[in-house]
Amino acid sequence: MLCTQRLGRLSAGVGALRPRRAGQGSFGAGLWARRVSTSWSPVGAAFNVKPQGLRLDLFGERRGLFGVPELSAPEGFHVAQEKALRKTEFLVERACSSPPGPQTVLIFDELSDSLCRVADLADFVKIAHPEPAFREAAEEACRSIGTMVEKLNTNVELYQSLQKLLADKRLVDSLDPETRRVAELFMFDFEISGIHLDEEKRKRAVDLNVKILDLSSKFLMGTNFPNKIEKHLLPEHIRHNFTRDGDHIIIDGLHAEAPDDLVREAAYKVFLYPNAGQLKCLEELLSNRDLLAKLVGYSTFSHRALQGTIAKNPETVMQFLEKLSDRLSERTIKDFEVMRKMKMKLNPQNSELMPWDPPYYSGLIRAERYNIEPSLYCPFFSLGACMEGLNVLFNKLLGISLYAEQPAKGEVWCEDVRKLAVVHEAEGLLGYIYCDFFQRQDKPHQDCHFTIRGGRLKEDGEYQLPVVVLMLNLPHATRTSPTLLTPGMMENLFHEMGHAMHSMLGRTRYQHVTGTRCPTDFAEVPSILMEYFANDYRVVNQFARHYQTGQPLPKNMVSRLCESKKVCAAADMQLQVFYATLDQIYHGKHPLRKSTTDILKEAQEKFYGLPYVPNTAWQLRFSHLVGYGAKYYSYLMSRAVASMVWKECFLQDPFNRAAGERYRREMLAHGGGREPMLMVQVVRMFETFGKSPSIFPPNFGDLSPPPTYDATAPTCFQDLLGKY
């Protein structure tokens, strides 16, 4: 029933009480329009000034993180957790004693909400809060709530209260479509948790789920842990590129953009050197997932994980990936050859293309061909300008404005976190976005979106406003300039804001299906679609201004930037196919035929093409194996759907208000409350191709976006794949 999910970039509702990614439905504005605050300030200005201490209302009443009173101190997590568990007991009793009907679903959703509001918040705090005491308390809360969720998902009496509703055809027929789907989703969560098993096996399922939670947390921590090497083992002339610790060198990443081949090679070999503990953790995680899947009646974990997605099953995913790989193969070989020639030109003595080379040499080729040195673009992309650009886009498309609001004392975890109010011109306040945008020590490097509180219609008729966090890693403003973004950073900002608006733009009755709580291969569609807007000159021209002179970004610079995306795009996509395939194999038939490293080597040679490097284990750094286990293909699938949405709705006019309203009404508004393929069909994604949505993955016609306005939309699929 639980809903903890973070959505990142190519980076629980109670199930019957496992949280889901969701969207919003559509109630009348009169139910939830909110008073406009007088303390809001323009969004652009708020992000181009350095926050002052007084912004945080240091002399006001301390409210606790996100305004939750209990969380003014780490100990508050225990208080919040106990409060949620007590409410859970009350709601379980109420669900089991009430006659079946629509009220049953409302009780289940309230039960889901009471747990998710602690678990989702804690899931964010445990990785992002700068204070260890807060992180540790949040970690414990996550484990406690997670254990309760798994127990609820195998609670027979609770299950029977829902079964009575769904077994009564008269009652089911009386339910509105959203209520019926939410009831079925709760039932689905019971079923995949093993509710049909005997008592001993149900307990085993709970134990496995709790163990998987622990292993997932441990594996995630290990993916970012740096490796050390004695400094004398590295050539002296490259040691300055890394952090020193006495007689050791610390390597905490791949240094993929380093111009020195030897620096990239050393970082790759040291950072990816196998760690025995992390390897054992991964093996146990995969093994326990497989045991759980088999225990509850699935042949593999992938079959279990893909229930309810667009793809439906791993056979369809593999067909999709293999077909995509075949179509990319010839172009990928050409891309590698172009990179190899560039390497030979710069380093004739060592011209073999290796896995640590593509990011650097493809970037070099793009810069050389199109003169797209990021420093030429950064002055036009101040953070404030980019935020104002998003504000303009949302206002024109959807009638929505973003306003900066001063947080109360204790409400945020770092003084440079900004709080945004999302306001509709007719419906009022829709929710809040907390923007944790800036670099700091020990902050995770991945850009991502967190649901903190899902939207839902409460029993008193008031709407519970959604709350989310966007986390980026942008440089701080300097004494002489605001924060300046590279084109890639700007695109990432638009991507993550796509997730945030998915959470804001609608009003589902149930938080179990709110915002991004929907199938993973649909949840990435709104965020990837935002990349199209970020690469369209008509949009960029609205906000890209030089922070000193006010000069607009020249149109030819945007065109060059977008054209450059075609360079080595097949190789970039082939790498994602390799990652997605590896994810499917790891979560496929067990016991695995070979070690995870041998499988990596085999898949890399077949689905990527560059040689495996002995004594490396990239899979131990593959953090997406936790949050996207068996679903990493979702980025590629969602990109295909997003390209169709762009063509159908926004290609001719990216500011088309009617298209924006239709996109919100037919796709964003429903979150997980409607089958994703039905939403895709309604937006007439498939009319051009005359295809049935039921055969979408292997037969969806044209993966590529169409030719775009002045070649300014993303071209990841354009001119690469053609039509099936």
N, C-alpha and C positions, 0 to 999 in steps of 0.2 A: 504493500500500500504506500510505500514511502517514495518521496520525490527528489532526492538529491541528485542533481545533474548540473554539470558545468559544461558549457559549450565553448569550444575554442576554435581557432583557425588552424588549417594545415600549415591544430595543437596539438525527487522521488514521489502528491497524493498518496494515500496509503494503499498498498498493493493488494490485494484486496486490501494490503495497505502498503503498496510500494509506490513512491512518487513517480510521476511521469512528467515529460515535457508537454506543455499545453499551450493553448491559445485562448481566444475569447469568443463569447457568443454575442448576442445582440439584444439587450433589454432597452426599453425606452430611456431616453436621456433624463427624463424626469426622476427616475429612480436613483440616479447617482451623480447628477451634476453637482459640482462643488463650488463653494465660494472662492473667488480669486483672491490670492494673498496680495497684500500691498508691499510685502518685503522682497519681492522678486526683483532681480536686476537682469539687464540684457546678457544673453548667454555668451556672445563673443567677447565682450569686455571682461567677463568673469574669468575666462580662461587665459587671457593675455596679461593678467596682473598677478603678481606674487601674493599669495594669501598672507594676511597679517594675523597675529595672534588674536586680536580682538574679533576677527571674523567668527571665531568659534564661541563667542558669547561666554568668555571666561568667568564672568561674574554672575551668570544666570544659574538657574537650577540645573543640576547634573541629571541628564535623562537616561543615560545608558546607550549602548550601541544600538543604532537604528531606532532610537527612541524607546527601546524596551527597558523599562525601569530596572529589572533585575540585573541587567548586564552592565551596570556601572563598575563592576569589579569581576574578576575571574570566577569567584565563588558563585556568582549569579547564575552561571550555567547549570549548576547543580539544582538551584532553586527552580529555574525555568523547566529543567528536565523533570523534576519531581512533580511540578504543577501539571505538566503535559501528561505524565503517566497517571496521575490521579483522575484527570479528565477522561483519559482513555478508558479507565475502569468504568466510569459512569456511563460513557457512551456505548461501550460494549454491552453493558447490562440493558441499556435502553434499546439498542438494536435487537437484542435477543428476546426482549419482552413485548416489543411493539408488533402489531399486526402488519403483514406485508402490504406494501403500497409505495407510492412515490416518496413518502417520508423515510422509508428504509434507505433510499439512495442518499437523501440529504444527511441522514445520521452518519452513514459511511463516509461521506465527504467531509463532514465536520470532524470525524475521527481522524481521517487522513490529514486534514488541515492542522489539527492540534499537534500532531507529531511532526509534520513537515516544517512548521514554523520554527521549531527548535532545531531539527536536523539540518534543514537547508542553511539556516544562519550559521550553525556550527560548522558545517562543511566548508563554508567560506572562511570563517575566522581561524580554523585550524591550520590553514596554509598561508593566510595573508596578514594576520595581525602581527605587528612588530614585537609584541611582548610575549616571551615564552610561556608565562603563566596563563595568558588567555588562550594560546594555542593548545596547551596541554588540557585545559579545562574543556575546550571545544571538542578535542579529540575524544575525550571520555564521554561527553554528551552524545557524540555521533555513534559511539559503540553501544551505549545504553539504549538509545532510541532505535538503532538498527536491530538490536537483539529483540526488542519488543515488537518491531514490525514483523520479523520473521515468525515470532510466536503467534501473532494475530493472523498471519497468512496460513497458519495451520490450525486455527481454532475452529473445531468442527461445529460448535454451537453457533458461532458467528457466521460461518459459511452457510449453515442451514437456514438462517434468517434471510439471507439473500436468495438462496435456492428456492425458498417458498414463493418469493416474488416472481422469479424468472420461470418457474414451473407452471404458473397460473396464466394461461393464454389470455384470459379476459383482462387481467391486470397489466400484462405486458402490452397488449394492444392499446391500453389507455394511456401509456406513457408517451410523452413527447420524445422525438428522436434523440435529443441530447441526453435526456435522463436514461433512456433505454441503453444508449451506447456506454454511458458511464457505469451503469449496472453491469453490463457485459464485460467491461474492462476490469472491474473489481472481481468478477467471477473468474476471468482469465488469470488474474494474479493468484487467486486461490489455487487454480488448477496447475499452474506452472510451479507452484510451491509444494505440490504433493498432497493436497487436501484429500485425495482419493486413497491415500495410503493408510495402512494400519498405524496404530499409535506409536509403535516403536520406530517405524520408518519415518513418520512425521517428525519425531524428535531428531532423528538422524538428519533430516532435511534442514531443520533449524540449526543444528550444530554445524552443518556444512556451510550454510549461508553466513553464519557468524565467522567461521574460519576464513571464508573467502573475503569478507570485509576486512579482517585483520591482515591477511596476506596482500590484499590490494593496497592498503595503506602503507605497508612495509615496502612493497615493490615501488610504489610511487616515490617514496622518499629516496630509494636507492637510485632511481633514474637520474637524479640531479647531483648525486654525491660525487665530488671531485676525486680524481686519482692522483697519487703522488709518485714521483720517480726521483731517484738520486740524481743530483744535478750533474755529476760527472758523466752520466749516461747520455746527456744531450750535448751536441756541439756548442761550444761556448758562445758562438756568434748569434745563436737564436734564443739563448736563455732569457734575454731581456723581454721577450714577448710574453712570458708567463710570470705568474706570481711565485716569489721565492719564500721558502719556509726553512730557514737554517740551511742544512745541507741537501734539502729537497726542493724540487720544483712541483708546484701544484697546477694541474691542468683540469679546468672545470668546464670545458666545452670543446667544440671541433675547430674553432678559429677558421671557419670555412671561407671567410673573405680575405684572409691574410695573403698578401702578394707573394710571399716567399714559399715556394713549393715545400721546402723542408719543414717549415713551421706547420703547415697543414698536415703533412705526413706524420710528424711527431705527435701532434694533437690527436689525430685520428687513431693512431696505434695505441697511444697511452690512455686516452679517455675511453676508448672502446675495449680496452683489455679486460678479459673476463674476470668477474668477481665471483668467487665460489658461493658466497652467501646469497648474492642477488640471483645467481643462476638457480640455486636450490629453491629460492622463493618463487621464481617464475614457474619452475617445474611443478611445484606444489600447487600454485594458483591454477594452472591449466588442468592439472590432474583432478583437483577438487571441483572445478567447474564441470569437468566431464562426469565425475561421480554424481554430482547433483543432477545433471541433465538426465543421466540414465536412471537414477532413482525415481525421478518424477515422470518417466515415460518417454524420453526423447533419445534418439540414437546418438546425437552429438550435442554439445553445448551450442553450436551454431544454429542447429535446428530450433532449439529452445529460444535463443536470443532473437531470431528473425521472425518469430510469430508476430503478426500485427504490423510489420513494416511494409513498405511498398514492394520490396523484393520478395517477401514471403518465406523464402527458403534458401539454403546455401547453394543448391544446384543452380538456381537462377542467378545468384551472385557470381558464381564461378563462370557461368556462361557469359554473363555481362563482361567480366574482367578478361576472359580469354578472347572474346570477340574484339574488345577494345585494344588488347595487346596486339592482336594480329593486324589491326588497322594502323596501329602506331609503329609497328616494327620497322618498316622501311625508312620512315622519316626519322625514327630514333637513331638508326645506324648513321644516317646522314648528319644528324646533329652531333653525334660523338666524333665523326670524322672532322667536322668543322672545328670542334674544340681541340681535337688532337693536333690539327695543323697550327692552331694558335699556340698551343703549348710547345710545339716543335720550333716555332719561330722565336719564342722567348727563351726556351731551354733545350737546345738541340741535343745536349748530352743525356737528357732524361725525358723523352717525349712520349712515353707510354701513358695513356690516359688511365688514371686511377680513381677510385671512388671519392677521394677527397678533392678532386679537381673540378667537377662540373659547376658547382656554385660560383667559383671564382672565375673560371674561363668563360662561362656563358655570360656572366656579368660584364666581363671585359669586352666580349664581342658586341654585346648590346651597346655599351658605351662608345665603342669605336665606330660602329656603323651609324648610330643615331645621335651621338653627342648628347647622351642623357646622364651625364655626371650628376649625381643627386644634389651636390652643392649648388648647382645652377637652379634647381627647383625649390630647395628648402625655403629661401626667402619669401616665396609666394604662398607657402603653406604654413603660416603661423597657426598654432593650435586654435586661437580665438577665431581666425578666419575660417578654418575648417568647421568649427562648431557652428558658426553663423551660417555656413553653407548648408549644413545638415538642417538647421532651423528653417532656412528658406525653402529647401526641398520638401520637408515635411509639411510646411505651411501651404505650399502650392498644391501638393498632391493630396493632402489629407485634412487640411484645416487645423493643423496641430502646431503649437509653439512650445519651445523649450525655454524655461526661465531658471536662472540660478537662484537658489534659496539658501539663506544662511542657516547652517546646522546649529543645533543647540550644543551646549557643553556636554562632552562625553558621547555625542551621537556618532562621531566618526572616529576612526582608529589612527588617523594621521592627519596633521593639519592641512596638507595639500589635497585632501579629498574634497571634491566639489559635489554638491547635491543639486540635482535638476528636478524641477517640477514639469511634468508633461501635461499640457493643457489643450483641450479641444475647444474650438471657437463656439460650439453650441453645447457640448456635453460637459464642459468644465474640466476639473482635475481628473486625469486618468491614472496617475501613479507617479512614482519617484524612481529616478536613476541616480545611484551614487557612482561617481566617476573617480576611480582610483587609478590615475593615469601615469604617475611618475615613478621613476626608478628609485629604489631604496635598497639598503642592504638586506639580504635574506628574502627578498620578495621573489616569488616564482617568475621566471622569465616569460612564460607563455601568456599570450593575450587571450582572455576568455570572459565569458558572461556567466553570472551566477544568479539564480532565482533565490531571493531571500524570503519573499512572501508572495504567494499566488493570489490572484483575484478570485472572488466568489461573491455570490449574493447571500448575505447572512439572513437568518430567520427574522430579524427585525426589519428587513427590507432595505437596510443600508448595504452599500457595496464595499467590500473589503478591497482597498486599493493595492495593486501589485507593487512590489518593491524589488529592484534588481541592482546588481553591481556590475559595472564594466571595469575590467582590469587590463591595463596596458603597461608598457614599459617605455615611456617617453623621457627624453632628457629634460632636465629642469631649465627654466628660463635663466638667462645670464644677466649680468648687470647692464648689458647694453642691448639685449634682444629678448623677445618672448621665446617660448618654446617653438622651435621650427621643426617641421616634419619632413622626412623624405617622402617621395611618392608612395613607397611601400608602406610607410607608417600611416599615411593618409588613407590608403586603401584598407588597411587593417582597422582603422577607426570606423570607417563606413561599414565594414563587415560586422564588427561587434555591435554597432548601433542597430544593425538589422535584427540581431537577436533581441536587443532591448525593446525595439518597437513591436516585435512579435509578442513580447510579454505585455506591452501596454495597450495595443490596439484592438480592443474588443472587450466583451463582457460575457464570458461564459458563466453559467450559473454555478458551475462546480470547479473548485480549484484543482481537483484531480486531473483535469484536462486543460489547465490554464496556460496561456502563452506558449512557451517552448516545450511543454509537457506533451509531446506528440512523438510519433515514430522518428527515430534518429535520421533516417534517410529523407525525411521531409523537413526536419527541424533546421537543416542547413540551407534550405532553399531561400528564405528571406534574407539571410546574411550574404549569401553568394550573389543574390540579385542586386544587393546594394553595391557590390563591386562594379557592376555595369554602370550604375549612376556615377560612381567615383571616376570612371574612365570615359565619360561623355563630355565633350567640350561645352555643350550647352549647359550642363550642370556646373562644371568646374569654373566656367566663366562667371558664374554668379558670386563666387567667393574668393578665387585665387588672386590675391593682390600682394604686391611687394610690401613687406611690413614697414619699409622706410619711405618709399616713394609713392606707394599707392598704385603703381603701374600694374595693369592686369597681366596675367600670364599669357604670353603670345599663343595664338591658336596653333601655330606650327610646332611649338614645343610639346603641346598636348598630343598632337598627331604623331610626332616622333616617338614619344613615350609609349603610346598605344601600339604603334607599329613594332616597337622593340619587343613587345610581349610575344610576338611570333617566333623570335629567335630562340632556338633550342626548346621550344614549348613542348615538342613531342617527347624529348628526353625527360623534361620535368614531369610530364604526365605519366610517362612510363615508370618513373620512380614511385609515384603514388599507386600505380597498378601493382607493383612489386610489394609495397607495404600492405596493401589490401589483401593480396593473395596470401602473403605470409600469415596475416591475421586469420584468414579462413582456414588455412592448414593447421595452425596451432589449435584452433577450436573445432577441428574436424574429428575424424575417427581416432580414438585412443585405444590402446597405448600408441603413442607416436612411433612411426617406423624408425626414426633416427633421433638423435639428440636435437634440441632446438637450434643449436649452432649448425649442425650438418644440414638441417632443413633450410636454414637461412642461406647457407652456401648454395644449395641446390636451386632454391627459388630465385636467388639473386642472378645466377647464371642464366636461368630460363626466362625470367620476366624482367630483367633489367639489362644485363649484357656486360657490365663491367666486372672484373674479377673480384672474388672474395679475397680479403686480406687475412692471411693466417694469424691466429691468436687474437682475433677481434670477435666481439659478440655484440653487434649493434642492437639486437633484440632486447638486451638488458637496459637500454636507454629508451625503449619504445613505450613512453608513458601512456599512449593512447590504448594500449592493451588493457588498461583498467577501465576507463570510462567508455571506450568504444569497442570492447571485446566482441569480436565477430561482426562488428558494424563499421569498420574503418572505411569500407567501400562507400559509405554514405556521402563523403565529400564528392566523389566522382558522380554518383547517381544524382545528387542534389544539383550539381552543376549542370547536368543535362536538363533537368526540369527547369532550373532558373533561366537557362538560355531560351527555353520555349516561352516562359512568362515574359521575358524581355521582348521577344519578337512579337508576341501576341498583344501585349498591353502598352509597352513604353518605347518601342523603337522609333515610331514616328514623332512622338512628343513625350519626353521624359517628365513633363510637368502636367500631363493630361489629368485633370481633376476627376473626370468621370472614370478613367481607367484606375486611378488611385483608389477611389471609393469602391469600385468593383473588386479590386485586388484585396482590399481590407474585408469587404463583405463576404466574398466567396472563399478566401483562403486564410488570411490572418485571423479573422474573427472567431474561428472555430477551434484553434489549437488542436488538441487531440480529441475533440468532441465529435468529429466526423471522420470517416474513412479518408485518408489522404488522397487516394486515387479519385474519389468522388470530387474532391476540391480541385484537383488538377483538371478533371474532365469539365467541370463547370466553367473554368477559365478558358475552355476550348483549346487546350494545349494540343489536342490530337486531331483537330479538324483538318489541319493542313496535310496531315499524313494519312488520314483515314484509318487509323489504327485503333484497336480496342484497348482500353486501359488494362484489361486483364492480362495482356501479353506485353505490357510495357517494357520490362527490362531487356529481353532479348530482341525486341522488334520495334523500338520506338523511333525508327526513321532517322532523323537528322540530329545527331548529338550537338552539332555546332550551332552557335548563334548565327543569325543571318548576317549578310553584309550590313555594316552599321553606318550611322551618320558620320561622314567624314572619317571613317576608320577609327573612331574614338571609343568604341566599346571593347571590352575584354575579348581576346581572340584565342583563348586557350583551346577551343575546339574548332574555331573557324579555320578553314583551309587545311585542317589536319585529318579529319575523319571522313568527310563526305557523308553519303547516305549508305545505310545498310542495304 
